[in-house]
Amino acid sequence: SDSGVAAGGRRSSRAPMPRLLCRICEAMVEMDAMEAHSRLCMREVVLLTSEQTLSKLDAALAQEIEREREQPPAAASATRRYASPARAAGSPLGMAARAGCTGR
């Protein structure tokens, strides 16, 4: 920040821009840059959240595949037959629910 001093050591007529706290990343940002910062910050938060959700889903799918491999064939088919469609072993909705995905 220029703290009000222009090149050559003279004070500029422009007052220093107030700094605001970004409520997304908790960084101090100059007021005139806040709108652009917020847009960038939101994109990063959405990407991070999406990556975390996909990582949880990947882990849940890996666990489900491992369980299916360990089950005897007769037990696996009985589980699929009597489970609700949303919770069935092969259902993406069931796997997402087990991974903690809420869709929000």
C-alpha positions in Angstrom: 0.0 0.0 0.0 1.3 3.5 -0.8 0.1 4.9 2.6 -0.5 8.3 1.0 3.0 9.0 -0.3 3.5 9.7 -4.0 6.7 9.0 -6.0 9.4 11.5 -5.0 8.4 11.6 -1.4 5.5 14.0 -1.8 2.1 13.2 -0.1 -0.6 12.3 -2.6 -3.9 14.0 -2.5 -5.6 10.6 -2.5 -6.4 9.3 1.0 -5.4 5.6 1.7 -8.2 3.2 0.7 -9.9 1.6 3.7 -9.2 -2.1 4.1 -12.1 -4.6 4.6 -12.1 -8.1 6.0 -13.1 -10.7 3.4 -15.6 -12.9 5.2 -14.7 -15.9 2.9 -10.9 -16.1 3.4 -10.5 -13.6 6.3 -7.9 -11.6 4.4 -7.7 -7.8 4.6 -8.5 -6.4 1.2 -8.6 -2.7 0.0 -12.2 -1.6 -0.4 -11.9 -0.8 -4.2 -10.6 -4.4 -4.8 -13.2 -6.2 -2.7 -15.6 -7.0 -5.5 -13.0 -8.7 -7.7 -11.4 -10.4 -4.7 -14.8 -11.8 -3.6 -15.5 -13.3 -7.0 -12.1 -15.0 -7.1 -12.3 -16.1 -3.5 -15.8 -17.7 -4.1 -14.5 -19.6 -7.2 -11.6 -21.0 -5.1 -14.0 -22.0 -2.2 -16.4 -23.7 -4.6 -13.5 -25.6 -6.3 -12.1 -26.7 -2.9 -15.5 -27.8 -1.7 -16.1 -29.7 -4.9 -12.7 -31.4 -4.7 -13.4 -32.4 -1.0 -16.9 -33.8 -1.9 -15.4 -35.8 -4.9 -12.7 -37.1 -2.6 -15.2 -38.3 -0.1 -17.3 -39.9 -2.8 -14.2 -41.6 -4.3 -13.3 -43.1 -0.9 -16.9 -44.3 -0.3 -17.0 -45.9 -3.8 -13.7 -47.7 -3.1 -15.0 -49.0 0.2 -18.2 -50.2 -1.5 -16.3 -52.0 -4.2 -14.1 -53.7 -1.6 -17.2 -54.8 0.3 -18.8 -56.2 -2.8 -15.6 -58.2 -3.6 -15.5 -59.6 -0.1 -19.2 -60.7 -0.1 -20.1 -64.2 -1.3 -22.1 -64.0 -4.6 -25.4 -65.2 -3.0 -25.2 -62.6 -0.1 -24.5 -59.8 -2.6 -27.5 -60.6 -4.8 -29.8 -60.8 -1.7 -28.6 -57.4 -0.5 -29.3 -55.9 -3.8 -32.7 -57.5 -4.1 -34.0 -56.3 -0.7 -32.3 -52.9 -0.4 -34.2 -49.7 -1.3 -33.2 -48.4 -4.7 -31.6 -45.2 -3.2 -29.4 -47.3 -0.9 -28.7 -50.2 -3.3 -25.0 -51.1 -3.6 -24.8 -49.9 -7.3 -26.9 -46.8 -6.9 -25.0 -43.5 -7.3 -27.5 -41.9 -4.9 -26.9 -44.5 -2.3 -23.2 -44.2 -2.6 -23.3 -40.4 -2.4 -25.5 -40.6 0.7 -23.0 -42.9 2.4 -20.2 -40.6 1.4 -21.9 -37.7 3.3 -22.9 -35.8 0.1 -25.9 -33.6 0.8 -26.2 -32.0 -2.6 -25.7 -28.6 -1.0 
